[in-house]
Amino acid sequence: VITDLNRVKAVKLSMNGKEFVVRTELRGDAYLAFKAVGARPPQRVLQL
């Protein structure tokens, strides 16, 4: 699970004067880690 969580990466992007954070897909058991602590995974694209 830890290895799968370490594979999740995020970057901050600016487009047309708007800022976004974009993350990679959850792979393997990464989703299970969020589920185990009762949290939902962050959105793939988040506008700041």
N, C-alpha and C positions, 0 to 999 in steps of 0.2 A: 504494500500500500504506500509506504513512504517513497519508494522509487517512482511509482506512478504519480504521486503528488509533486515530486521534484521535476517532473516533465512538464507540468503546467507552467506556462510562461505568459506574461502580459507585457504589452507595450502601449505607450501613450502616443496618439496620433493627432495631428491637427489637419483639418480639411475645411476649406471655405470659411475660415474663422471660427470653426467649432472644434472642440477638443473631445477625443474619445479614448477609452481604454479598451483594447481588444485582447482577448486571451485565446490560447490554443484550446483544442478540444480536450475533454477529459478522457484519458486512456486507461485501460485496465481497470483496476479497483479504486481509482481516485474518487469516483462517485460514492463508493461505499464509505470512504472516510468522512465525507460531508454528512451522509445519512446517519452514521454512527454517533455523531455529535449533535444531531438534530438541526443541522443547518442545510440550507439549499446552496448549491454551487453558484458562484457569481455568474452573471449574464456574460455571454460571449462578447457582446459589444455593449458598452456603457457610455452614454454621452455625459460629459461633465458639465 
